[in-house]
Amino acid sequence: MTGDPLVSVVALRKEFPSGGTVVRAVDGVDFCSGRGEITLIMGPSGSGKTTLLTMIGALLEPTSGSVVIDGLDIAALDRRSLPAVRRQKIGFVFQTFNLLESLTAQENVEIVLNVAGVKGTEATQRARALLERVGLGHRLHFNARDLSGGEKQRVSIARALANRPPLLLADEPTANLDSAAGHDVMELLQGLAADQNTGVIVVSHDPRLAAAADTTLWMVDGRIFDHAPEAQATGGEPAV
């Protein structure tokens, strides 16, 4: 990473009460991610990846620690400020797509713009440009339910970029895709990071995604390491 980080996570923890004890889903995580780069966080189910991503995305309040995005510590903000932060600074891509199935691809992107106050011709033109950018110019008026899994994920990416956020967060973006569609989605994210200087953080358990990442970290039992689990057994250190 060169220059100041887009995202800086410091001593981040999330604890949940469970049957009279406390479970540390995220246990003192530190890492940075840059603009125009893809940071991949690998780990098995239950390792804390999604909990970490939802805290970075201002969807879940940390127990302690800080999350600085584009110079703003979102962990220190009150809840009323967070929706605006999510609209302006963060785009989300989910494994389940979260599209409105009865709306067209274009309408799914336009609705995000409408919520942000962009309407009419401007919203239509921006939605079309985004869908063309992700290779779906020929599917603008297809209902989401009639699109393939790979096409739905491309619509999700276009929607996530609608408000021009500096940061894109992707939670298992290839989990519901075949290998060819998954490869296409990661190539798309790679291109967007390079062309638009967008920072991308991906969490996944799919090792094939490492080829597209600038940095790969590993999450085990709520902690981040800069080596695969096998390396940790022989002295791998937590990432800093």
C-alpha positions in Angstrom: 0.0 0.0 0.0 1.3 3.5 -0.9 0.2 6.8 0.6 -2.3 7.2 3.4 -4.7 4.2 4.0 -8.3 4.5 2.9 -9.3 2.2 5.8 -7.5 1.9 9.1 -8.8 -0.6 11.7 -7.1 -0.4 15.1 -7.6 -2.7 18.1 -11.1 -3.6 16.9 -13.2 -5.9 19.1 -16.7 -7.2 19.1 -18.0 -9.3 22.1 -21.3 -11.1 22.4 -22.8 -12.5 25.6 -23.5 -16.2 25.4 -24.9 -18.3 28.2 -23.2 -16.4 31.0 -19.9 -16.1 29.1 -18.6 -13.6 26.5 -17.7 -14.6 22.9 -15.1 -12.5 21.2 -16.2 -12.7 17.5 -13.5 -10.1 16.6 -10.5 -10.0 19.0 -8.2 -7.0 18.7 -8.0 -6.7 14.9 -5.5 -4.3 13.3 -5.0 -3.8 9.5 -5.0 -1.1 6.8 -6.4 -1.1 3.2 -5.5 1.4 0.5 -7.2 3.2 -2.3 -7.3 1.4 -5.6 -6.5 -1.9 -3.9 -8.3 -5.2 -3.2 -7.8 -6.5 0.3 -8.9 -10.1 0.7 -9.7 -11.5 4.2 -9.8 -15.3 4.1 -11.1 -17.7 6.8 -13.5 -20.5 7.5 -17.1 -19.9 8.5 -17.3 -18.7 12.1 -13.9 -17.0 12.0 -15.4 -13.5 12.5 -15.1 -12.3 8.9 -18.6 -11.1 8.4 -18.7 -9.5 11.9 -15.6 -7.6 11.0 -17.0 -6.5 7.6 -20.3 -5.3 9.2 -18.4 -3.2 11.7 -16.2 -1.6 8.9 -19.5 -1.0 7.0 -21.0 0.9 10.0 -23.8 -1.7 10.3 -22.6 -3.1 13.7 -21.3 -1.1 16.6 -17.8 -2.3 17.9 -17.3 -3.2 21.6 -14.0 -1.2 21.3 -11.4 0.0 18.9 -11.6 2.3 15.8 -12.5 2.1 12.2 -11.3 5.1 10.2 -12.6 5.4 6.6 -11.4 8.3 4.4 -10.2 10.1 7.5 -13.4 9.6 9.5 -13.6 7.4 12.6 -17.0 5.8 12.2 -16.8 3.9 15.5 -16.8 7.2 17.3 -20.0 8.5 15.6 -23.5 8.4 17.1 -26.0 6.2 15.4 -27.9 9.0 13.7 -24.8 9.9 11.7 -24.2 6.4 10.4 -26.8 6.2 7.5 -25.2 9.2 5.8 -21.8 7.7 6.2 -23.0 4.5 4.6 -24.6 6.4 1.7 -21.6 8.6 1.0 -18.6 6.4 1.8 -19.5 2.7 1.5 -20.9 0.4 -1.2 -22.0 -3.1 -0.2 -22.0 -6.3 -2.3 -23.6 -9.3 -0.7 -23.5 -13.0 -1.6 -27.3 -13.1 -1.7 -27.5 -10.1 -4.2 -30.3 -8.4 -2.2 -32.0 -7.2 -5.4 -35.7 -6.3 -5.8 -36.7 -9.2 -8.1 -39.7 -7.5 -9.7 -37.6 -4.4 -10.7 -35.4 -4.2 -13.8 -31.6 -4.1 -13.5 -31.7 -0.3 -14.3 -34.5 0.3 -11.7 -32.5 -1.6 -9.0 -29.6 0.9 -9.5 -31.9 3.9 -9.9 -33.6 3.3 -6.6 -30.4 3.7 -4.7 -29.7 7.0 -6.5 -33.3 8.1 -5.7 -32.8 7.5 -2.0 -29.6 9.7 -2.1 -31.6 12.5 -3.8 -30.5 11.8 -7.4 -33.7 11.5 -9.6 -35.0 11.8 -13.1 -32.8 12.0 -16.1 -29.6 12.1 -14.0 -30.4 9.0 -12.2 -31.4 7.2 -15.4 -28.2 8.2 -17.1 -26.0 7.3 -14.2 -27.7 3.9 -13.7 -27.2 3.1 -17.4 -23.6 4.1 -17.4 -22.9 1.9 -14.4 -24.6 -1.1 -15.8 -22.7 -0.6 -19.1 -19.5 -0.4 -17.1 -20.2 -3.8 -15.5 -21.1 -5.4 -18.9 -24.8 -5.3 -18.6 -25.8 -2.7 -21.2 -27.8 -5.3 -23.0 -29.8 -6.3 -19.8 -31.0 -2.8 -18.6 -34.7 -3.7 -18.9 -34.6 -7.3 -17.7 -36.2 -8.0 -14.4 -33.7 -9.1 -11.8 -35.5 -12.5 -11.4 -34.7 -13.2 -15.1 -30.9 -12.6 -14.7 -28.3 -15.3 -14.1 -26.4 -15.4 -10.8 -23.4 -13.7 -12.3 -25.5 -11.0 -13.9 -27.3 -10.3 -10.6 -24.0 -9.9 -8.9 -22.9 -7.4 -11.5 -26.1 -5.4 -10.9 -25.3 -5.5 -7.2 -21.8 -4.1 -7.9 -23.3 -1.4 -10.1 -25.8 -0.5 -7.4 -23.0 -0.4 -4.8 -21.1 2.1 -6.9 -24.1 4.3 -7.6 -23.2 7.0 -5.1 -19.5 6.9 -6.0 -18.3 5.7 -2.6 -14.5 5.5 -2.0 -14.9 2.0 -0.4 -16.6 -1.2 -1.6 -17.2 -4.0 0.8 -18.0 -7.5 -0.5 -19.2 -10.4 1.7 -18.6 -13.7 -0.1 -19.3 -12.2 -3.5 -18.7 -15.5 -5.4 -20.3 -17.9 -2.9 -23.5 -18.4 -5.1 -21.7 -18.3 -8.4 -20.1 -21.0 -10.5 -16.3 -20.7 -11.0 -16.5 -18.9 -14.4 -19.0 -16.3 -13.1 -17.0 -15.9 -9.8 -13.8 -15.3 -11.8 -15.6 -12.6 -13.9 -16.8 -10.9 -10.8 -13.4 -10.7 -9.2 -11.9 -9.4 -12.5 -14.6 -6.8 -12.5 -13.8 -5.7 -8.9 -10.1 -5.7 -9.8 -10.8 -3.4 -12.8 -13.0 -1.0 -10.8 -10.3 -0.7 -8.1 -7.7 0.2 -10.7 -9.8 2.4 -12.9 -11.7 4.4 -10.2 -9.2 4.2 -7.3 -11.9 2.5 -5.3 -10.8 0.6 -2.2 -12.2 -2.9 -2.1 -12.3 -5.2 1.0 -13.5 -8.8 0.3 -14.2 -11.5 2.9 -14.4 -15.0 1.7 -13.4 -18.6 2.2 -12.7 -19.2 -1.5 -8.9 -19.4 -2.1 -9.3 -18.8 -5.8 -9.9 -15.1 -5.1 -6.3 -14.6 -3.8 -5.0 -14.2 -7.4 -7.0 -11.0 -7.8 -6.1 -9.5 -4.4 -3.3 -7.0 -3.7 -3.2 -8.1 -0.1 -4.5 -11.4 1.5 -5.0 -11.7 5.2 -6.2 -14.6 7.2 -8.8 -14.6 10.0 -8.9 -17.3 12.6 -10.8 -17.2 15.9 -11.5 -13.5 15.6 -7.9 -12.5 14.9 -6.1 -11.4 11.7 -2.9 -13.0 10.5 -0.7 -12.2 7.5 -0.1 -16.0 6.9 -2.3 -18.9 6.1 -3.4 -21.0 9.1 -0.7 -23.6 8.4 1.9 -20.9 8.7 0.5 -19.8 12.0 1.3 -23.1 13.6 5.0 -22.5 12.9 5.2 -18.9 14.1 2.9 -16.8 12.0 2.3 -13.4 13.6 -0.9 -11.3 13.7 -1.1 -8.7 10.9 -0.4 -5.1 11.9 
